[in-house]
Amino acid sequence: MNLGKYSFGTGDRFGRQGKALLAAIIKARQQGVTITPVWNKSHREHNIIGTKPADTRKEADEAVKACRWDVSYFVDADHIGLNTVDRFIKASDFFTIDVADFIDRAADESELKLFVRKHSKYIGRLSIEEIDTTFEVTEERIRAIAGKFLLAVKQAGEIYRRIEAAKGAANFVTEISMDETGEAQTPVELFFILAVIADEGIPVQTIAPKFVGRFNKGVDYEGSIARFAKQFEEDLAAVAFAKKEVGLPENLKLSIHSGSDKFSIYPAINRALKKFDAGLHIKTSGTTWLEELAGLAMAGGDGLIIAKRVYAGALARIDELCEPYATVIDIDRAKLPTTQEVEKWDEETFAAALRHDKSCKEYNPSLRQLLHIAYKIAAEMGRRYLDAVDKYEDIIAKNVTENIYERHIKPVLLV
């Protein structure tokens, strides 16, 4: 299976927005850009919501049938490891292998020596096409890179072979994620990571490195746009170089995780993709869930009551909700309105505070981040929440489609 040049990871917490998400991708196709939709959902999300991978497969298949989508699509086992992969194997045909926990853990000395010896031809001045500077590569530097990343990639290899044994090598797409770590990789590090991946025999089609700056959930990028732009272009160059040097798949491309709403860097991404004629995989994380919640608020009545109930529950359990997302949120608790304040809001005020429009004075990024991680509260409402989503499908679907198409696809791939 081959992933298209452009692909979109459409996170959908409650599995109700498949048709609305696909409608945005169909609109892009009508403008001449084909995007492969990828329904992604993680082990953690399934456990919180009470779903299973087969439910994600069912949502994708039904949306594709209803919308008469006749191009490829995938279902992603998102951020899986060796202890979680098995539950996804039957329903998924895209696997995001997350090995961030193994970065900086040393491999065996014999494996380190073997890697250094195998790649000693790069010792000296390393030039990568489209990068102006050259890089000094020493034996010590190769060893240091291997010491940081070799065990992580070997873990990815073990997971890949588990999937391959069950599904067959040609029947799924592999992504390797190294974004949930402390420091951004340099282009030299990325090249040698890809070299290890090639050594492991993993036909990786997309790689998710760590980028400079902060990629907090559901809000805009924080950091130097110029530094991000430089790294993004250098990473594109490193990927292109690695494909030629170590024999990785020709359609290998970069992936951006937590890509939701990173509006300020979209122009830089767009320019770089055009410059390199490169592909991209981007995950929109929980943006759809937030549009779903905003739609409920906009509907008024019981929809607004439910939205307020989610906020009240989130505020009361903020420490519990924030703990698993601590590295990818930055909530200023002093800027969170009280439950009593929110109870007085009408539908327009709630939606304006939640929706990501920095030109709107009511927009509250701290509230948005809290609600981004508050889907557990909605899940605990059970049928009450799901029935409301179904009841106000028209309002919510319009939100979801417009958000993905106008605010994500267009600035990244169409302008």
ABEGO torsion letter per residue (X at the ends): XBBBABBBBBBBAAGAAAAAAAAAAAAAAAAGBBBBBBBBBBAAAAAAAGBBAAAAAAAAAAAAAAAGBABBBBBBBBGBBAAAAAAAAAABABBBBBAAAABGBBBBAAAAAAAAAAAAAABEBBBBBGBABBBBBBAAAAAAAAAAAAAAAAAAAAAAAAAAAAAEAAABBBBBBAABBABBBBAAAAAAAAAAAAAAGBBBABBBBBBBEBBBBGBBBBEBAAAAAAAAAAAAAAAAAAAAAAGBBAABBBBBBGABGBAAAAAAAAAAAAAAGBBBBBBAEAAAAAAAAAAAAAAEEAAAAAAAAAAAAAAAAAAAAAAAAAAABBBBAAABBBAAAAAABBAAAAAAAABBBAABAABBAAAAAAAAAAAAAAAAAEAAAAAAAAAAAAAAAAAAAAAAAAAAAAAAAAX
